[in-house]
Amino acid sequence: MTSPLPVAFAAGTSGIWQIETVKAVIGDGLPAATRLSVIEDVGRAARADCAWVLRGVTSNIRYTNRREADALASQQQGLHRPEAVRAALIPIRKNAAWWALTQDERRAVFEEQSRHIGIGMTVLPGVSRRLHHARDLGGPFDFLTWFEYAPAQADAFETMVAQLRATPEWRYVDWEVDIRLTRA
Ligand code: HEM
C-alpha cells in the first residue's frame, strides 16, 4: 500500500481530458465544462477559473478480503496506459442509512449481496481504476471513482456499470453523476 495520494479533479476550459457527456444518474448534475485536469500533485493548485473542483484522496482498502485483493492485484493494470484514451469520472454519495451500518454489514451489502468485486472483475484487465475518498474531506460526494479504458472496452464497461447500478448496494446511493471523457 502506497501512502494516501490527494487528487483534485478540476473542470473548466483546460486539461488533457475532453468532457464528452455529463449525466445526472441520481440527483443533480454539475456545472458545464469542456475540459478536465486530474491534478495528482498536492503542490499544484487548481486554476482559479474552474467550473468545479472535486477533491479526494486514495486510501487503504475497507471491504476487500485477502483472496479478492490477490485476485485484483494479479489482474489490474495501472492508470495512464497510452491505449486507454477513454475515461469515466463517477462521483458518488451514499445515504445516511449506509453510514449507519457497521463495517461487517456494509461488507455484506457490498460483496455477499451485490458482488461488487465479482462484477467489477469482469472488465479486468482492460479497465484501470482508482478510488478516491472524499467524505472525510468534507466534500459534496463521498467517493470519486475514476476509470480508464480503450475504446474496445467501452461496451464491456457499460454492461458492468449497469450491473452495478442494479445491485442492493446502489439502493444506498443518493447522488451519482457520470462524466465521460476522451484524452484530447
Ligand atoms: C469500491 C472494485 C467498478 C464504485 C470498490 C472496492 C473494490 C472495487 C475492490 C472496495 C475497496 C475497499 O475494499 O475499500 C471495482 C472494480 C471495478 C469497479 C474491479 C471495475 C473496473 C466500479 C464502478 C463504480 C464503482 C463502475 C461506479 C459506478 C465504487 C465505490 C466504491 C467502490 C463508490 C466505494 C464503496 C464504499 O466504500 O462504500 N470497488 N469497482 N466501482 N467502487 Fe468499485
Residues whose N, C-alpha, C, O or C-beta is under 5 A from the ligand:
A	BS01	HEM	N60 I61 R62 Y63 T64 I90 I92 H116 I117 G120 M121 V123 V127 R129 F143 T145 V161
